[in-house]
Amino acid sequence: MIELKKYGWTDFFESQLSEYSGDELLAGRVAIENKSNYMLYTEFGEYSGELSGKFYYDAESRGGLPAVGDWVMFKPVHNEKKAVIENVLTRKNKFSRKVVLDKTDEQIIAANIDYLFIVTSFNLEFNLKRIERYLTMAYDNELKPVIILSKEDLCEDPSGIISEVRSISGGTDIHPVSAIEEKGLDILRKYLEGNLTAAVVGSSGVGKSTLINVLTGTNNIPVNVIGDYKDKGKHTTTKREMILLPEGGIIIDTPGMREIQIWEGSEGLSDSFKDVEDYFTECRFSDCKHDTEPGCAVKKAIENGELEEERFNNYVKLQKEIKWFEIRKDKKAKSEESKKWKKASLEYRKRKK
């Protein structure tokens, strides 16, 4: 398994192989996920993989299927560089969101990552609320976020924007960079030393593709013209893909995300908005709604300028979104469990007859 280490193989995954001893299966990491097949990095080179019928049928949800960054066990098709994927090894972690337009399904953006590079730019794409949302999702999945402010060369006063980000970052590392000037990139490479993996996320037009091209020393990812670079831009990445750095380390590129609806997040919300929740213990009433109650420490902090009202309102908005979705998921889980028991009962009665 030494060859697999450059793809991020660790003892965590090695310890799971005993379950598959005697099955004549090999391990590979999902580098590209397409609609019906996968490209795998293995110790014997790249393989094109498809799910076995049993694995696909047994998957309880979309989140149970392989995603970019996953380690899978597969049966090789000899002399064809093809693979039949039989299982996914237990994930170390994941970064996921709710499927767009779907009420209760999960879309895994990347799996088994060491850092989440949250990229936003100094130009028109700068959005504090979006950063807050990404941080909430990162903390809830126990990921280590790193905030990257791109296109520094376009900003006349970077320090002002950096200060704004720092006010909501909770101590998260912040790095201003310019891919065009190759400024600030060496420190990003250090995060990936030792064959570690970072997933790069952000909305369309923030310069993710340009940044990755410079970090990897390639031009494999199409980028926009300089006019788009200066303004808002359009996304150029259309699929999630794992890319190896020449000096070691792995980057998972992702398409620009306008919709980043939270899949889970109650714990991440507390971590991301610790400065807001710290005031809750100072309220006169333990069940204070921070609305019209007397002795509310939150309202007092907003009036005194200690807490930004917009930040508190964003906290409330995310809290409501998370609670609503948790209720929807609970209803779906109960419905699916009921269907499962009805199906089992029906099959039992058929066998009795």
N, C-alpha and C positions, 0 to 999 in steps of 0.2 A: 504493500500500500504506500510505499515511499513516494512513488510517482504521483499519487493523488494529493499529496500535501500541498503542491503548488496550486491546487484548485480549492484549498481550504479544508481538506480532510483533517480531523482532529481525533483525539481519544474519545470524545463524546460519541462520535459516529462509529468508531472502531468497536466500542463496547456493545454495540447492537448487533454485530455480525454473528454472534453465537446463535441467534434465533434462526439464522439461515444456513447453518452448517449442514452440508449434505444436499443442499438444494441446487448446487451447481449454478448459483447466481453470481453476477458481478455487480460492483458498485459503480455508479456514475453520478455526476452532478448536472442538473438541468441548466444548460447555458442559454437556450432559446426555447420559448413556448409558443407554438403556433396553434391554430384551432384544432387540428387533428393529430399533430405529431410534435416531437420534441427533438432538440439536438442536445446530445449528452457529451460531457467531457469525461473520458475514462482513462485508465492507465494504458490502454491500447489504442488511444487516439479518439477521434470523434465518431460517435455512433448516432444514427437516426433512429429514434425510438417511437413506438406506439404502445398504448395501454393494452394490457390483456383484457379480454372480455369480462373475465371474472372480477378483476380489479375495478374496472369501470362500473360494473353492475353493483358491486359491494360498497362503493363510495357513497357515504350518506349525504354528502353535500358537495357543492363545487369546491369548497375549501379543503376537502379531503383529497382532491386531485393534485398532481405535481405542479409546482410553480417554479419560476426561475430562482435558482439558489438551492432548491431541494436536492437532497441526496436520495437516489432511488436504487432499488435492486432490480436487475434485469437479466433476462435470458438472452444470450447473444445468438444471432443467426449467423452461423459459420460462413466465413468468406464473403459476407455481404455488408459488413459494418452496419448491420441493423440490429435493433434490440426490441424485445418484448418486455415492457415494464410491468413488474409483478407487485411492487410495493414501494411506499415512501418511508424512509427512515424517520424516526421521531425528530421533529424540528427543534432546534435550539431556541428559535424565536421566529417571528414573522412580522411583516408590516402589511396590514390589510385595511381595506375600506369596504363600505357597503356598496354593492353593485349599483351602478347608476340606473335609475328608473325601476329598480327591483326593491320590493319592500323589506325582504328579510333574507338576503343571500350575501355571502361574503366573497370578495375578490382579493386574493392574496397578491400583493404587488411584488414582494420579494421575501425570500426565506433564508434563514441562517446567516444573518448579517451581524457584523461587529459594530458598524456605525451607520447612522442614517444622515447623509449629507442633505440638509434642507437648503435648497438654492433659491434665492430671490435676488433681484437685481436692484441697482441704485436708480434705475430709470422708472418708467411709468408702471412697471409691474410690482413695485414695492408695495407690500400690504401687510401691516402688522397682524391683522386678524387671521390671515392665512397662516402666518408663522405660529400664532397661538394654537391654531387647530392642529398643525403638524406636530408641535411639541406635545400636545395632549395625546395624540395618537401614538407618538414615540414612547412616552412614559408609560402608557397603559400596556404596551407590549414589551416593557423593560428593555428598550433599545437605548443606545447612547446617541443622542442627537448632536449634530455639529451644524451651526448656521453659517452658510457661505453667502456673502454679499458680492454678487458678480458685477462686472462692467464698472469697476471703480474709475476707470479712465473717463467715464462720461459724467462723473459727479464733481461739482465744484466744491461741495462741503461734505465729504464723507463722514467726518466726525459727528455731525448732527444726526445723521441717519443711524450711525452705529450706536449713538447714545439712546435713541428711541428703541432700537432693538434690545439693547442691554436692559432697558427698564422692564421688559416683559420676558426676558430669556431665563431668569432664575439661575444664572451662573453658567448657562450653556456656553461652550466655546463659540466665539464669533470670529470669522476670518474674512476681511475684505480682499477681493482678488480681482485681477484683470487678466483674462486669458489672452487677449490681444497683445498686451505688454508682457505676458508671462510673469506677472507679479503676484507673489503670495502663494504660489503653487507648491513650492518645496515643502511647506509645512503640512499641506494636505497629503502629500506622498508619505509622510511619516506615520500617518494614521494607518496606512496599509502595510507597513513593514511586518514581516513574519507571515506573509500570505493571508492577511486579514481581508475581510470583505466589507465594502461600503455600498449601500444603495443610494443612488442620486435621485432625489424627488424635487418637484417644483412645478409651477404652472408653465404654460407654453410661453416661449420667447424670453426666458430668463438667462439663456446662454449655457444650458447644460451640455448640449452637444459640442459646442466649441471648447468648453472646459474639459470634457472627457477626451477630445481629440488631442489637446495639448498635453494632458496628463499621460496619455498612452503613447504619445509620439506618432500618432497616425492621423489619417484623414478618412477613416472608415465610415464615420457618421456624417451624413449630409448636414450642412449648416446653411443658414440663411445669408442673404447678401448683406453687405455692411449697412445698407439703409434700414433693413429690418433690425439689425443688431442695435442701432442707435435708438430705435423707437420700441414698439411693442413686440413685434416679431410674430412668427407663426411657428407652431411646433414642427420639428422635422423628424423626431423619433416616433415610429409607428408601432413598435413592439418592445417588450422587455427583453433585455439581452445582457449576458454576462461577458465582461471584457477583461482580459488579463493584461496587467501592466508588465512591461519588459523587465523591470527590476524586481518583480514580485508584487503580489497584491491583486485584488479583484475588485472591479467596479461593476455594479448592476445599473445599467441605464434604463430609464423608464420614460414612457411618453408623458407629455405635459398633462397635468390634471387640473381642469377647471373645477370639477366636482370632487370634493374630498369629504364625503359624508362618513361620519365616524361609525365604525362597526362595533367597537366596544370603547370604553373610555372613562368610567367612573373613577377609577384609581388614577388614571393619567390626568384627569381634570384637577384633582387635588394637588398633584405634583406640579402641574403647569401653572396653576393659579394659587400657589401657596400664599402669596402676598395678600390675596383677597380673603382666603379662608382664615387667615390669622386673626382677622378682625371679628370673626364670628364668636369667639370665646369671650370677647369683651362686651358683647351685647347684654342688655339687662335681662332679657328672657332667652332661655336656652332654645326655644322653638321660634325665635325671631325670623320673620319672613323678609326682613330688610326692606319693608315697604312703608307702612304707616305706624309701626310700633314705636312707642317712646323708648328712649335709651338705646337706640340702634347705633352701634359703633361704626357700621358701614356707612350709614348716611352722614354721620359726623365726620368721618374721614374724607368723604367726597366733598362736603361743605368746606373743610379746612384745606383742601387741595392736596391731601396726603395720598388719596386714591383717585385715579382717573375714572370718571363716571362711565366713559365708553368701555373701559376694561371690565368694570363690574357688569355692565350690560351684556358684554360678550360672554362673560362667565355664565350669566343666567341663561342666555340663548343656548349655549352648548350643553348646559345642565338639563334643560328641557328636552333638547334633541336626544340626549343619551337616555333619559328616562322613558321617553316615548318609544324609542327603538327597543329598549330592554323589554317593555311590555309587549311589543309586536313579536319579538323573538320568543318570549315565554309562551304566547298564544300559539305560535307556530309549532314549538316543541311539543306542547300538549296535544295539538291536533295530530301531529305525526305519530306520537306515541299511541294515541287512540286508534289511528288507522292501522298501526302495526299489530295491536292486540286483536282488532277485528279480523284482520287477515289471518293471524295465527289461529283464532277461534274457528274461522270458516274452514281452514285446511284440516283442523282437528276433527271437525264434524264430518267432513268428507271421508277422512280415513276410517272413522267409526262406522260409517255406512258400508 
